């Protein structure tokens, strides 16, 4: 098992744990094989003595190196009980076991255990990281501070630290907000304050009502816009794309036009916000087939019309047949494009009750559960 380029200490620790677990599996298999050997020899009336440890190590080490993956064989021979395992191997050979066949089989068992532990560690690490990505989105405003955290090579370590603090009873949300308020954001943006990008200017208004959109929004780089600027995880984006496909059965072409539209990231940001607020996202998406006025118009503008239709379907209150017209001035007064050098003003959004928390995330009651809709 090779270490990915650029992987740091967290990966090395996880890989080492996986290999050590595979050594434990190896030790278990050897103990079972040795117990069977001893039982068979006792039934025959005589249990053979184990060979001297030095001799066993010298004779078995080359075979183990040749027939067992390097990381596992090295770990085996670094353990304090390797001489005893070497003796067991020699005793098995004396009892008629073909080590050339036996060692690869045991090696396969160890590899299976190693890879399973690695996969589980990756899953746990990913799930843990996902939680803190969502917390960043709900706590810090969009902008260079949040993007710097998510794009850092040390992000997994940062997330792990937040998890440890959370386990010890620290209010991580308040800590993040305080760190942002008390200078982290100022230090970062003092050198480079982003100017409002063309995408941010063109999106400002009805597309972004209530959303915290970075001033340098870049829809040309969709991966960056989703993950680093809007803090949307890849698996979240995939889930929302799937929901659109399910909401538009038989209209695969149109569904694909929506999810490939330039402003799709803003639709995703809207759905993520609604999920956090426990609004039934999937049910509202079904409205796309209830009103198909988006079919009318030039085919090359279908994606844009579907973006507007999707945002209308999502924002329209339950029971409303059609959306109320949105005034451009009113939309702009509610759209939040965060200037990293300033606090969002009352004219931009509802006043934030807690410092450093993205305006549209203010809500009372317990923290919402993500990933589910009613």
C-alpha positions as CSV (number, residue, x, y, z in Angstrom):
1,X,0.0,0.0,0.0
2,X,1.6,3.3,-1.2
3,X,1.2,6.7,0.4
4,X,-0.5,9.2,-1.9
5,X,1.7,12.1,-3.1
6,X,1.4,15.0,-0.7
7,X,-0.2,13.0,2.0
8,X,0.8,14.1,5.5
9,X,1.0,12.8,9.0
10,X,-2.7,12.1,9.4
11,X,-2.6,9.7,6.4
12,X,0.6,8.0,7.7
13,X,-1.0,7.5,11.1
14,X,-4.1,5.9,9.5
15,X,-2.0,3.7,7.2
16,X,0.1,2.6,10.2
17,X,-3.0,1.7,12.2
18,X,-4.3,-0.3,9.2
19,X,-1.0,-2.3,8.9
20,X,-0.9,-2.9,12.7
21,X,-4.4,-4.3,12.6
22,X,-3.4,-6.6,9.7
23,X,-0.5,-7.8,11.9
24,X,-3.1,-8.6,14.6
25,X,-5.1,-10.6,12.1
26,X,-1.9,-12.5,11.1
27,X,-1.1,-13.2,14.7
28,X,-4.6,-14.6,15.2
29,X,-4.4,-16.9,12.1
30,X,-1.0,-18.2,13.3
31,X,-2.3,-18.8,16.8
32,X,-5.2,-20.9,15.3
33,X,-2.9,-22.8,13.0
34,X,-0.4,-23.5,15.8
35,X,-3.3,-24.7,18.1
36,X,-4.5,-27.1,15.4
37,X,-0.9,-28.4,14.9
38,X,-0.4,-29.0,18.6
39,X,-3.8,-30.8,18.9
40,X,-3.0,-33.1,16.0
41,X,0.4,-34.0,17.4
42,X,-1.0,-34.6,20.9
43,X,-3.5,-37.0,19.3
44,X,-0.5,-38.9,17.8
45,X,1.1,-39.1,21.2
46,X,3.9,-36.6,20.9
47,X,4.1,-32.8,20.5
48,X,7.2,-31.6,18.7
49,X,9.4,-29.1,20.3
50,X,9.7,-25.7,18.7
51,X,13.0,-25.0,16.9
52,X,15.5,-22.4,18.4
53,X,14.2,-18.8,17.8
54,X,17.4,-17.6,16.0
55,X,17.3,-20.5,13.6
56,X,13.6,-20.0,12.9
57,X,14.0,-16.3,12.3
58,X,16.9,-16.8,9.9
59,X,15.1,-19.5,7.9
60,X,11.6,-17.9,7.7
61,X,12.4,-14.2,7.2
62,X,13.4,-14.5,3.5
63,X,10.2,-16.4,2.7
64,X,8.0,-13.9,4.5
65,X,9.7,-11.0,2.7
66,X,9.2,-12.7,-0.7
67,X,5.7,-13.9,-0.2
68,X,4.0,-11.2,1.9
69,X,3.4,-7.5,1.0
70,X,6.3,-5.3,2.1
71,X,4.4,-3.1,4.5
72,X,2.9,-6.1,6.3
73,X,6.1,-8.3,6.3
74,X,8.2,-5.3,7.7
75,X,5.6,-4.7,10.4
76,X,5.6,-8.4,11.3
77,X,9.3,-8.6,11.7
78,X,9.3,-5.4,13.8
79,X,7.1,-6.9,16.5
80,X,8.4,-8.2,19.8
81,X,6.8,-11.6,19.2
82,X,8.2,-12.1,15.6
83,X,10.7,-14.8,16.8
84,X,7.7,-16.8,18.3
85,X,5.8,-16.5,15.0
86,X,8.9,-17.6,13.1
87,X,9.0,-20.7,15.4
88,X,5.4,-21.4,14.7
89,X,6.0,-21.2,10.9
90,X,9.0,-23.6,11.2
91,X,6.9,-26.0,13.3
92,X,4.1,-25.9,10.7
93,X,6.7,-26.7,8.0
94,X,7.9,-29.6,10.0
95,X,4.3,-30.8,10.4
96,X,4.0,-30.9,6.5
97,X,2.6,-27.4,5.7
98,X,3.9,-26.0,2.4
99,X,4.9,-22.4,3.4
100,X,5.1,-21.4,-0.3
101,X,1.3,-21.9,-0.4
102,X,0.5,-21.0,3.2
103,X,2.2,-17.7,3.5
104,X,0.5,-16.0,0.5
105,X,-2.9,-17.2,1.8
106,X,-2.3,-15.6,5.2
107,X,-0.9,-12.6,3.5
108,X,-4.1,-12.2,1.5
109,X,-6.1,-12.3,4.8
110,X,-3.8,-9.6,6.3
111,X,-4.2,-7.5,3.1
112,X,-8.0,-7.8,3.3
113,X,-8.0,-6.6,6.9
114,X,-5.5,-3.8,6.2
115,X,-7.6,-2.5,3.3
116,X,-10.9,-2.8,5.2
117,X,-9.4,-0.7,8.1
118,X,-8.1,1.9,5.7
119,X,-11.5,2.1,3.9
120,X,-13.2,2.5,7.2
121,X,-10.8,5.2,8.4
122,X,-11.3,7.1,5.1
123,X,-15.1,6.9,5.6
124,X,-14.9,8.1,9.2
125,X,-12.5,10.8,8.3
126,X,-14.7,11.9,5.4
127,X,-17.8,11.9,7.5
128,X,-16.1,13.9,10.2
129,X,-14.8,16.4,7.7
130,X,-18.2,16.7,6.1
131,X,-19.7,17.8,9.4
132,X,-17.2,20.6,9.8
133,X,-17.6,21.8,6.2
134,X,-21.3,22.2,7.0
135,X,-20.5,24.0,10.2
136,X,-18.1,26.4,8.4
137,X,-20.9,27.2,5.9
138,X,-23.4,27.8,8.7
139,X,-21.0,29.9,10.9
140,X,-18.6,31.9,8.7
141,X,-19.6,34.2,5.9
142,X,-18.6,33.3,2.4
143,X,-15.3,34.9,1.4
144,X,-11.6,34.5,1.6
145,X,-11.4,33.2,5.2
146,X,-13.7,30.3,4.6
147,X,-12.1,29.5,1.3
148,X,-8.6,29.6,2.8
149,X,-9.7,27.1,5.4
150,X,-11.3,24.7,3.0
151,X,-8.5,24.9,0.4
152,X,-5.7,24.4,3.0
153,X,-3.7,21.2,2.8
154,X,-4.1,20.9,6.5
155,X,-7.9,21.0,6.4
156,X,-8.2,17.3,7.5
157,X,-6.1,18.2,10.6
158,X,-8.1,21.3,11.2
159,X,-11.3,19.3,11.1
160,X,-9.9,16.6,13.4
161,X,-8.9,19.3,15.9
162,X,-12.4,20.8,15.8
163,X,-13.8,17.3,16.4
164,X,-11.5,16.8,19.5
165,X,-12.6,20.2,20.9
166,X,-16.2,19.3,20.3
167,X,-15.8,16.0,22.2
168,X,-14.3,18.0,25.1
169,X,-17.4,20.2,25.3
170,X,-16.0,23.2,23.5
171,X,-18.6,25.3,21.6
172,X,-16.8,25.1,18.2
173,X,-19.3,27.3,16.4
174,X,-18.7,30.2,18.9
175,X,-14.9,29.6,18.7
176,X,-15.0,29.8,14.9
177,X,-17.1,33.0,15.0
178,X,-14.8,34.5,17.7
179,X,-11.7,33.7,15.8
180,X,-13.1,35.3,12.7
181,X,-14.3,38.4,14.6
182,X,-11.2,38.9,16.6
183,X,-8.7,39.2,13.8
184,X,-8.3,36.0,11.7
185,X,-10.5,37.5,9.0
186,X,-8.8,40.9,9.3
187,X,-5.3,39.4,9.0
188,X,-6.2,37.4,5.9
189,X,-8.1,40.1,4.0
190,X,-5.7,42.9,4.8
191,X,-3.3,41.9,2.1
192,X,-5.9,41.2,-0.6
193,X,-9.5,42.4,-0.6
194,X,-11.3,40.8,-3.5
195,X,-13.2,43.1,-5.8
196,X,-16.7,42.2,-6.9
197,X,-16.5,39.7,-9.8
198,X,-18.6,39.8,-12.9
199,X,-20.4,36.6,-11.7
200,X,-21.2,38.2,-8.3
201,X,-22.5,41.3,-10.0
202,X,-24.7,39.4,-12.4
203,X,-26.0,37.0,-9.7
204,X,-26.7,39.8,-7.2
205,X,-30.5,40.0,-6.8
206,X,-33.3,37.4,-7.2
207,X,-30.8,34.6,-7.6
208,X,-29.1,35.2,-4.3
209,X,-31.9,36.4,-1.9
210,X,-30.9,35.4,1.6
211,X,-27.7,33.7,0.5
212,X,-24.1,34.7,1.5
213,X,-22.3,34.9,-1.8
214,X,-18.6,35.8,-1.9
215,X,-17.7,39.0,-3.7
216,X,-15.3,37.1,-6.0
217,X,-17.7,34.4,-7.0
218,X,-16.2,32.5,-9.9
219,X,-18.7,30.3,-11.8
220,X,-16.1,29.5,-14.5
221,X,-14.4,27.2,-11.9
222,X,-17.4,25.2,-10.7
223,X,-15.5,22.9,-8.4
224,X,-14.0,25.9,-6.6
225,X,-17.3,27.8,-6.5
226,X,-19.1,24.8,-5.0
227,X,-16.6,23.5,-2.5
228,X,-14.4,26.4,-1.5
229,X,-16.6,29.5,-2.1
230,X,-20.1,28.0,-1.2
231,X,-18.9,25.2,1.0
232,X,-20.9,22.5,-0.8
233,X,-19.4,19.1,-0.6
234,X,-19.1,17.0,-3.8
235,X,-21.5,14.3,-2.4
236,X,-24.0,17.0,-1.5
237,X,-23.9,18.3,-5.1
238,X,-24.4,14.8,-6.4
239,X,-27.4,14.3,-4.1
240,X,-29.0,17.5,-5.3
241,X,-28.4,16.5,-8.9
242,X,-30.1,13.2,-8.2
243,X,-33.1,14.9,-6.6
244,X,-33.6,17.0,-9.8
245,X,-33.4,13.9,-12.0
246,X,-36.0,12.1,-9.7
247,X,-38.3,15.2,-9.7
248,X,-38.3,15.3,-13.5
249,X,-39.0,11.7,-14.7
250,X,-39.1,11.4,-18.4
251,X,-37.4,14.8,-18.8
252,X,-33.8,13.7,-18.6
253,X,-32.6,16.2,-21.2
254,X,-34.1,19.1,-19.3
255,X,-32.9,17.9,-15.9
256,X,-29.4,17.7,-17.3
257,X,-29.7,21.2,-18.8
258,X,-30.6,22.5,-15.3
259,X,-27.7,20.8,-13.4
260,X,-25.2,21.8,-16.1
261,X,-26.4,25.5,-16.2
262,X,-23.9,28.1,-15.2
263,X,-25.8,29.2,-12.2
264,X,-26.5,25.7,-10.9
265,X,-24.1,26.3,-7.9
266,X,-26.6,29.0,-6.7
267,X,-29.5,26.5,-6.9
268,X,-27.4,24.1,-4.9
269,X,-26.6,26.8,-2.3
270,X,-30.4,27.5,-2.0
271,X,-31.1,23.8,-1.5
272,X,-28.4,23.5,1.1
273,X,-29.8,26.4,3.0
274,X,-33.3,25.0,2.8
275,X,-32.2,21.6,4.1
276,X,-30.5,23.3,7.1
277,X,-33.9,25.1,7.8
278,X,-35.7,21.7,7.4
279,X,-37.7,22.9,4.4
280,X,-38.9,20.0,2.1
281,X,-36.6,20.5,-0.8
282,X,-37.5,17.3,-2.8
283,X,-41.2,18.0,-2.6
284,X,-40.8,21.5,-3.9
285,X,-38.6,20.4,-6.8
286,X,-41.6,18.4,-8.2
287,X,-43.2,21.8,-9.0
288,X,-40.9,21.9,-12.0
289,X,-43.2,19.7,-13.9
290,X,-46.3,21.4,-12.5
291,X,-45.6,24.6,-14.4
292,X,-43.6,24.0,-17.6
293,X,-43.6,27.6,-18.8
294,X,-39.8,27.2,-18.9
295,X,-40.2,25.2,-22.1
296,X,-41.1,28.4,-24.0
297,X,-38.1,30.2,-25.5
298,X,-34.9,29.6,-27.4
299,X,-33.4,26.2,-26.7
300,X,-29.9,27.7,-26.0
301,X,-31.4,29.5,-23.0
302,X,-33.2,26.5,-21.5
303,X,-30.7,26.0,-18.7
304,X,-31.1,29.6,-17.6
305,X,-34.9,29.4,-17.7
306,X,-34.8,26.2,-15.6
307,X,-32.5,27.8,-13.0
308,X,-35.1,30.6,-12.6
309,X,-37.9,28.0,-12.5
310,X,-36.1,25.9,-9.9
311,X,-35.4,28.8,-7.7
312,X,-39.1,29.8,-8.0
313,X,-40.2,26.3,-7.1
314,X,-37.9,26.2,-4.1
315,X,-38.8,29.6,-2.7
316,X,-42.5,29.6,-3.4
317,X,-44.5,29.1,-0.1
318,X,-46.5,26.0,0.3
319,X,-49.9,26.4,-1.3
320,X,-48.9,29.2,-3.7
321,X,-49.8,28.2,-7.2
322,X,-47.5,30.8,-8.7
323,X,-44.7,32.9,-7.3
324,X,-45.2,36.5,-6.4
325,X,-43.2,38.8,-8.6
326,X,-39.9,39.7,-7.2
327,X,-38.9,43.4,-7.3
328,X,-35.4,43.9,-8.4
329,X,-34.8,46.5,-5.7
330,X,-36.3,44.2,-3.0
331,X,-34.2,41.3,-4.2
332,X,-31.0,43.3,-4.1
333,X,-31.8,44.5,-0.6
334,X,-32.0,40.9,0.6
335,X,-29.1,39.4,-1.4
336,X,-26.0,39.1,0.7
337,X,-22.7,39.4,-1.1
338,X,-20.3,39.6,1.8
339,X,-17.6,42.3,1.8
340,X,-14.8,40.6,3.8
341,X,-13.8,44.0,5.3
342,X,-17.3,44.8,6.6
343,X,-20.2,43.3,8.5
344,X,-23.3,42.6,6.5
345,X,-25.6,45.6,7.1
346,X,-29.2,45.6,8.1
347,X,-30.1,46.6,4.6
348,X,-28.4,43.5,3.2
349,X,-30.0,40.9,5.4
350,X,-31.8,40.3,8.6
351,X,-29.5,41.5,11.4
352,X,-27.2,38.7,12.6
353,X,-27.8,38.0,16.3
354,X,-24.5,36.3,16.8
355,X,-21.2,37.8,15.6
356,X,-19.5,36.1,12.7
357,X,-22.5,33.9,11.7
358,X,-23.7,34.0,8.1
359,X,-26.9,36.1,8.1
360,X,-29.2,33.6,6.5
361,X,-28.2,30.9,9.1
362,X,-29.7,32.7,12.1
363,X,-32.5,30.6,13.5
364,X,-33.7,29.5,16.9
365,X,-34.1,26.1,18.2
366,X,-31.8,23.1,18.0
367,X,-29.2,22.7,15.2
368,X,-30.8,21.1,12.2
369,X,-30.0,17.7,11.0
370,X,-28.5,17.7,7.5
371,X,-29.0,15.3,4.7
372,X,-32.7,14.8,5.3
373,X,-35.9,16.5,4.2
374,X,-39.4,16.0,5.4
